[in-house]
Amino acid sequence: MARITGRTILVVGASSGIGAEVTRLLAAKEVRAAGSACLDIPGDALDPRSAADVATAAVDTYGSIDVALLNAGQGPDMSMDEVSVAEISQIMALNYGVVVNYLVPLVQQLGSQPGGGLIAHTNSPAGLIGVPRQGPYGAAKAAARTLLDAARVELAPRGIRFTSLHPGFVATDRVSTDGLPKPFQISQERAARYAVRALEKEPAQAYFPWTTAALVRALRVLPTPVSSLILRRPASR
Ligand SMILES: NC(=O)c1ccc[n+]([C@@H]2O[C@H](COP(=O)([O-])OP(=O)(O)OC[C@H]3O[C@@H](n4cnc5c(N)ncnc54)[C@H](OP(=O)(O)O)[C@@H]3O)[C@@H](O)[C@H]2O)c1
Protein backbone atom coordinates (compact mmCIF):
# COMPACT_ATOMS: atom_id res chain seq x y z
CA MET A 1 0.00 0.00 0.00
CA ALA A 2 1.29 3.47 -0.86
CA ARG A 3 1.73 5.84 2.07
CA ILE A 4 -0.47 8.91 1.74
CA THR A 5 1.61 10.98 4.18
CA GLY A 6 4.60 13.07 3.16
CA ARG A 7 3.26 13.69 -0.31
CA THR A 8 1.89 16.65 -2.21
CA ILE A 9 -1.82 16.11 -2.84
CA LEU A 10 -3.92 18.41 -5.03
CA VAL A 11 -7.67 18.22 -4.35
CA VAL A 12 -9.75 20.05 -6.97
CA GLY A 13 -13.16 20.93 -5.50
CA ALA A 14 -12.19 20.99 -1.83
CA SER A 15 -14.44 23.77 -0.59
CA SER A 16 -17.40 21.58 0.40
CA GLY A 17 -18.83 18.06 0.47
CA ILE A 18 -16.68 15.00 -0.21
CA GLY A 19 -13.64 17.05 -1.28
CA ALA A 20 -13.65 19.13 1.91
CA GLU A 21 -13.93 16.00 4.03
CA VAL A 22 -11.13 14.22 2.13
CA THR A 23 -8.90 17.27 2.61
CA ARG A 24 -9.63 17.37 6.34
CA LEU A 25 -8.83 13.66 6.66
CA LEU A 26 -5.60 13.96 4.68
CA ALA A 27 -4.50 16.99 6.73
CA ALA A 28 -5.23 15.07 9.98
CA LYS A 29 -3.06 12.18 8.78
CA GLU A 30 -0.29 14.61 7.93
CA VAL A 31 -0.48 16.32 11.32
CA ARG A 32 -0.12 12.97 13.04
CA ALA A 33 2.84 12.06 10.82
CA ALA A 34 4.99 15.15 10.57
CA GLY A 35 3.06 18.40 10.51
CA SER A 36 1.18 19.57 7.45
CA ALA A 37 1.20 22.41 5.00
CA CYS A 38 -1.84 23.45 3.03
CA LEU A 39 -2.25 25.88 0.16
CA ASP A 40 -5.74 27.08 -0.71
CA ILE A 41 -5.80 28.06 -4.40
CA PRO A 42 -9.07 29.56 -5.70
CA GLY A 43 -9.71 28.76 -9.36
CA ASP A 44 -12.44 28.04 -11.89
CA ALA A 45 -12.03 24.44 -13.07
CA LEU A 46 -14.17 25.29 -16.12
CA ASP A 47 -11.35 27.53 -17.35
CA PRO A 48 -8.38 25.58 -18.82
CA ARG A 49 -5.96 28.44 -18.12
CA SER A 50 -7.06 28.62 -14.48
CA ALA A 51 -6.67 24.83 -14.10
CA ALA A 52 -3.13 24.95 -15.51
CA ASP A 53 -2.31 27.89 -13.20
CA VAL A 54 -3.51 25.94 -10.14
CA ALA A 55 -1.26 22.99 -11.05
CA THR A 56 1.67 25.36 -11.60
CA ALA A 57 1.06 27.12 -8.26
CA ALA A 58 1.09 23.76 -6.43
CA VAL A 59 4.37 22.74 -8.11
CA ASP A 60 5.95 26.17 -7.50
CA THR A 61 5.14 25.85 -3.79
CA TYR A 62 5.83 22.16 -3.11
CA GLY A 63 8.05 21.09 -6.01
CA SER A 64 5.80 18.28 -7.29
CA ILE A 65 2.28 16.86 -7.32
CA ASP A 66 2.25 13.25 -6.14
CA VAL A 67 -1.53 12.76 -6.05
CA ALA A 68 -4.32 14.77 -7.71
CA LEU A 69 -7.97 14.18 -6.85
CA LEU A 70 -10.23 15.73 -9.48
CA ASN A 71 -13.40 16.05 -7.46
CA ALA A 72 -15.21 19.13 -8.81
CA GLY A 73 -18.55 18.19 -10.30
CA GLN A 74 -22.28 18.28 -9.82
CA GLY A 75 -25.26 16.08 -10.67
CA PRO A 76 -28.51 18.05 -10.40
CA ASP A 77 -31.95 16.55 -10.97
CA MET A 78 -32.53 16.79 -14.76
CA SER A 79 -35.59 15.38 -16.49
CA MET A 80 -35.02 14.68 -20.18
CA ASP A 81 -38.37 16.23 -21.13
CA GLU A 82 -37.52 19.53 -19.43
CA VAL A 83 -33.77 20.00 -19.88
CA SER A 84 -32.34 22.37 -22.52
CA VAL A 85 -29.39 21.79 -24.85
CA ALA A 86 -27.48 24.52 -23.01
CA GLU A 87 -28.06 22.85 -19.63
CA ILE A 88 -26.77 19.51 -20.93
CA SER A 89 -23.68 21.22 -22.35
CA GLN A 90 -23.12 22.94 -19.03
CA ILE A 91 -23.30 19.65 -17.10
CA MET A 92 -20.90 18.11 -19.61
CA ALA A 93 -18.45 20.96 -19.01
CA LEU A 94 -18.79 20.69 -15.23
CA ASN A 95 -18.30 16.92 -15.05
CA TYR A 96 -16.14 16.13 -18.09
CA GLY A 97 -14.59 19.43 -19.21
CA VAL A 98 -13.10 20.05 -15.75
CA VAL A 99 -11.39 16.65 -15.89
CA VAL A 100 -9.88 17.46 -19.29
CA ASN A 101 -8.78 20.91 -18.10
CA TYR A 102 -6.74 19.38 -15.28
CA LEU A 103 -5.74 16.14 -16.96
CA VAL A 104 -3.64 17.73 -19.69
CA PRO A 105 -1.37 19.87 -17.46
CA LEU A 106 -1.20 17.15 -14.80
CA VAL A 107 -0.05 14.52 -17.31
CA GLN A 108 2.73 16.88 -18.38
CA GLN A 109 3.73 17.54 -14.76
CA LEU A 110 3.48 13.96 -13.41
CA GLY A 111 5.18 12.60 -16.52
CA SER A 112 8.17 14.85 -15.81
CA GLN A 113 8.55 13.60 -12.21
CA PRO A 114 10.82 10.61 -11.49
CA GLY A 115 8.10 8.67 -9.62
CA GLY A 116 5.20 9.73 -11.85
CA GLY A 117 2.08 10.13 -9.71
CA LEU A 118 -1.59 9.30 -9.22
CA ILE A 119 -4.53 11.05 -10.87
CA ALA A 120 -7.84 10.17 -9.22
CA HIS A 121 -11.31 11.29 -10.23
CA THR A 122 -14.58 11.30 -8.31
CA ASN A 123 -16.87 9.50 -10.72
CA SER A 124 -20.30 8.03 -9.91
CA PRO A 125 -22.39 4.90 -10.39
CA ALA A 126 -24.43 7.17 -12.68
CA GLY A 127 -21.49 6.86 -15.09
CA LEU A 128 -22.06 3.10 -15.24
CA ILE A 129 -25.83 2.77 -15.56
CA GLY A 130 -28.50 5.02 -17.08
CA VAL A 131 -29.98 6.55 -13.94
CA PRO A 132 -33.25 8.42 -14.63
CA ARG A 133 -33.09 12.20 -14.02
CA GLN A 134 -29.29 11.88 -14.03
CA GLY A 135 -28.78 11.17 -17.73
CA PRO A 136 -26.62 14.18 -18.76
CA TYR A 137 -24.57 13.90 -15.56
CA GLY A 138 -24.09 10.15 -16.04
CA ALA A 139 -23.06 10.65 -19.67
CA ALA A 140 -20.37 13.14 -18.59
CA LYS A 141 -19.09 10.81 -15.87
CA ALA A 142 -19.03 7.88 -18.35
CA ALA A 143 -16.93 9.99 -20.72
CA ALA A 144 -14.51 10.85 -17.91
CA ARG A 145 -14.16 7.20 -16.90
CA THR A 146 -13.42 6.13 -20.48
CA LEU A 147 -10.83 8.89 -20.84
CA LEU A 148 -9.06 7.81 -17.66
CA ASP A 149 -9.27 4.12 -18.59
CA ALA A 150 -7.47 4.85 -21.86
CA ALA A 151 -4.93 7.13 -20.18
CA ARG A 152 -4.20 4.45 -17.54
CA VAL A 153 -3.04 1.97 -20.17
CA GLU A 154 -1.28 4.55 -22.32
CA LEU A 155 0.61 6.32 -19.55
CA ALA A 156 1.55 3.38 -17.29
CA PRO A 157 5.07 3.26 -18.79
CA ARG A 158 5.56 6.87 -17.61
CA GLY A 159 4.56 6.01 -14.03
CA ILE A 160 1.22 7.85 -14.15
CA ARG A 161 -1.52 5.89 -12.40
CA PHE A 162 -5.29 6.50 -12.52
CA THR A 163 -8.06 5.73 -10.05
CA SER A 164 -11.78 6.33 -10.61
CA LEU A 165 -13.82 6.61 -7.41
CA HIS A 166 -17.47 5.60 -7.62
CA PRO A 167 -19.19 6.69 -4.40
CA GLY A 168 -22.83 5.74 -3.99
CA PHE A 169 -25.19 8.38 -2.63
CA VAL A 170 -23.37 10.66 -0.19
CA ALA A 171 -25.22 12.97 2.22
CA THR A 172 -23.59 16.27 1.25
CA ASP A 173 -25.37 19.62 1.63
CA ARG A 174 -25.69 19.99 -2.13
CA VAL A 175 -27.79 16.86 -2.62
CA SER A 176 -29.86 17.15 0.56
CA THR A 177 -32.73 18.98 -1.16
CA ASP A 178 -32.58 17.68 -4.74
CA GLY A 179 -35.52 15.31 -4.26
CA LEU A 180 -33.82 12.31 -5.84
CA PRO A 181 -34.18 8.90 -4.15
CA LYS A 182 -30.94 7.85 -2.40
CA PRO A 183 -30.79 4.16 -1.50
CA PHE A 184 -27.83 3.13 0.71
CA GLN A 185 -26.79 6.76 1.27
CA ILE A 186 -23.64 7.20 3.39
CA SER A 187 -22.24 10.17 5.31
CA GLN A 188 -19.62 12.38 3.70
CA GLU A 189 -17.20 11.38 6.49
CA ARG A 190 -17.56 7.72 5.55
CA ALA A 191 -17.25 8.53 1.84
CA ALA A 192 -14.03 10.45 2.56
CA ARG A 193 -12.57 7.47 4.46
CA TYR A 194 -13.28 5.21 1.46
CA ALA A 195 -11.78 7.82 -0.87
CA VAL A 196 -8.56 8.21 1.13
CA ARG A 197 -8.17 4.43 1.32
CA ALA A 198 -8.47 4.33 -2.48
CA LEU A 199 -5.83 7.06 -2.81
CA GLU A 200 -3.55 4.85 -0.71
CA LYS A 201 -4.28 1.55 -2.47
CA GLU A 202 -4.65 3.00 -5.98
CA PRO A 203 -7.14 0.51 -7.49
CA ALA A 204 -8.16 1.30 -11.08
CA GLN A 205 -11.80 1.53 -9.93
CA ALA A 206 -13.07 1.98 -6.37
CA TYR A 207 -16.77 1.32 -5.69
CA PHE A 208 -18.28 2.16 -2.31
CA PRO A 209 -20.20 1.38 -0.19
CA TRP A 210 -20.45 -2.32 -1.03
CA THR A 211 -24.27 -2.19 -0.98
CA THR A 212 -24.40 0.32 -3.84
CA ALA A 213 -21.60 -1.51 -5.63
CA ALA A 214 -23.60 -4.78 -5.46
CA LEU A 215 -26.77 -3.03 -6.69
CA VAL A 216 -24.94 -1.46 -9.64
CA ARG A 217 -23.27 -4.76 -10.52
CA ALA A 218 -26.68 -6.47 -10.51
CA LEU A 219 -28.27 -3.74 -12.64
CA ARG A 220 -25.45 -4.08 -15.18
CA VAL A 221 -25.87 -7.84 -15.66
CA LEU A 222 -29.67 -8.02 -15.56
CA PRO A 223 -31.53 -7.96 -18.90
CA THR A 224 -32.31 -4.35 -19.85
CA PRO A 225 -36.11 -4.70 -19.49
CA VAL A 226 -35.62 -5.92 -15.91
CA SER A 227 -33.06 -3.29 -14.90
CA SER A 228 -35.24 -0.58 -16.52
CA LEU A 229 -38.18 -1.72 -14.44
CA ILE A 230 -36.11 -1.53 -11.24
CA LEU A 231 -34.73 1.91 -12.12
CA ARG A 232 -38.10 3.31 -13.23
CA ARG A 233 -39.92 2.84 -9.92
CA PRO A 234 -37.87 5.11 -7.60
CA ALA A 235 -37.39 7.63 -10.41
CA SER A 236 -41.10 8.31 -10.93
CA ARG A 237 -42.21 11.47 -9.13
N1 LIG B 1 -22.90 13.59 -3.21
C1 LIG B 1 -23.11 12.45 -3.86
O1 LIG B 1 -24.08 11.71 -3.59
C2 LIG B 1 -22.14 12.02 -4.94
C3 LIG B 1 -22.19 10.68 -5.38
C4 LIG B 1 -21.31 10.26 -6.37
C5 LIG B 1 -20.39 11.15 -6.90
N2 LIG B 1 -20.36 12.44 -6.46
C6 LIG B 1 -19.36 13.33 -7.05
O2 LIG B 1 -18.53 13.78 -6.00
C7 LIG B 1 -17.99 15.05 -6.34
C8 LIG B 1 -18.22 16.00 -5.18
O3 LIG B 1 -19.61 16.10 -4.96
P1 LIG B 1 -20.23 16.67 -3.61
O4 LIG B 1 -21.53 16.01 -3.43
O5 LIG B 1 -19.22 16.64 -2.53
O6 LIG B 1 -20.56 18.16 -4.10
P2 LIG B 1 -20.27 19.61 -3.53
O7 LIG B 1 -20.39 19.64 -2.05
O8 LIG B 1 -21.12 20.52 -4.34
O9 LIG B 1 -18.73 19.84 -3.91
C9 LIG B 1 -18.36 20.11 -5.22
C10 LIG B 1 -17.01 20.78 -5.20
O10 LIG B 1 -16.66 21.08 -6.55
C11 LIG B 1 -16.33 22.45 -6.61
N3 LIG B 1 -16.63 23.03 -7.90
C12 LIG B 1 -17.80 23.04 -8.56
N4 LIG B 1 -17.68 23.72 -9.71
C13 LIG B 1 -16.39 24.16 -9.75
C14 LIG B 1 -15.64 24.92 -10.67
N5 LIG B 1 -16.17 25.39 -11.81
N6 LIG B 1 -14.35 25.19 -10.39
C15 LIG B 1 -13.78 24.75 -9.25
N7 LIG B 1 -14.44 24.01 -8.34
C16 LIG B 1 -15.73 23.73 -8.59
C17 LIG B 1 -17.15 23.12 -5.52
O11 LIG B 1 -16.55 24.35 -5.17
P3 LIG B 1 -17.40 25.74 -5.23
O12 LIG B 1 -18.70 25.44 -4.57
O13 LIG B 1 -16.51 26.67 -4.50
O14 LIG B 1 -17.55 26.03 -6.69
C18 LIG B 1 -17.04 22.09 -4.41
O15 LIG B 1 -15.84 22.25 -3.71
C19 LIG B 1 -18.68 15.49 -7.63
O16 LIG B 1 -17.82 15.22 -8.72
C20 LIG B 1 -19.91 14.59 -7.69
O17 LIG B 1 -20.31 14.37 -9.00
C21 LIG B 1 -21.21 12.90 -5.49
The ligand as a Gaussian input file, in Angstrom:
#p B3LYP/6-31G(d) Opt

LIG

0 1
 N      -22.903000      13.586000      -3.209000
 C      -23.108000      12.451000      -3.862000
 O      -24.085000      11.712000      -3.592000
 C      -22.141000      12.017000      -4.938000
 C      -22.192000      10.678000      -5.377000
 C      -21.308000      10.257000      -6.368000
 C      -20.390000      11.146000      -6.895000
 N      -20.362000      12.440000      -6.461000
 C      -19.356000      13.334000      -7.046000
 O      -18.528000      13.776000      -6.000000
 C      -17.988000      15.048000      -6.339000
 C      -18.220000      16.004000      -5.179000
 O      -19.610000      16.102000      -4.961000
 P      -20.229000      16.674000      -3.612000
 O      -21.530000      16.010000      -3.428000
 O      -19.221000      16.644000      -2.529000
 O      -20.562000      18.157000      -4.104000
 P      -20.267000      19.613000      -3.530000
 O      -20.389000      19.637000      -2.050000
 O      -21.117000      20.520000      -4.338000
 O      -18.730000      19.837000      -3.915000
 C      -18.361000      20.107000      -5.224000
 C      -17.012000      20.776000      -5.197000
 O      -16.661000      21.082000      -6.549000
 C      -16.331000      22.454000      -6.608000
 N      -16.632000      23.026000      -7.898000
 C      -17.804000      23.040000      -8.563000
 N      -17.678000      23.720000      -9.710000
 C      -16.393000      24.163000      -9.751000
 C      -15.641000      24.922000     -10.666000
 N      -16.169000      25.386000     -11.815000
 N      -14.352000      25.195000     -10.388000
 C      -13.783000      24.754000      -9.254000
 N      -14.443000      24.012000      -8.344000
 C      -15.731000      23.734000      -8.593000
 C      -17.151000      23.116000      -5.521000
 O      -16.553000      24.345000      -5.172000
 P      -17.396000      25.736000      -5.230000
 O      -18.695000      25.442000      -4.571000
 O      -16.508000      26.669000      -4.505000
 O      -17.548000      26.029000      -6.690000
 C      -17.038000      22.087000      -4.411000
 O      -15.837000      22.252000      -3.710000
 C      -18.678000      15.487000      -7.634000
 O      -17.824000      15.219000      -8.719000
 C      -19.906000      14.594000      -7.692000
 O      -20.308000      14.374000      -9.003000
 C      -21.212000      12.899000      -5.491000

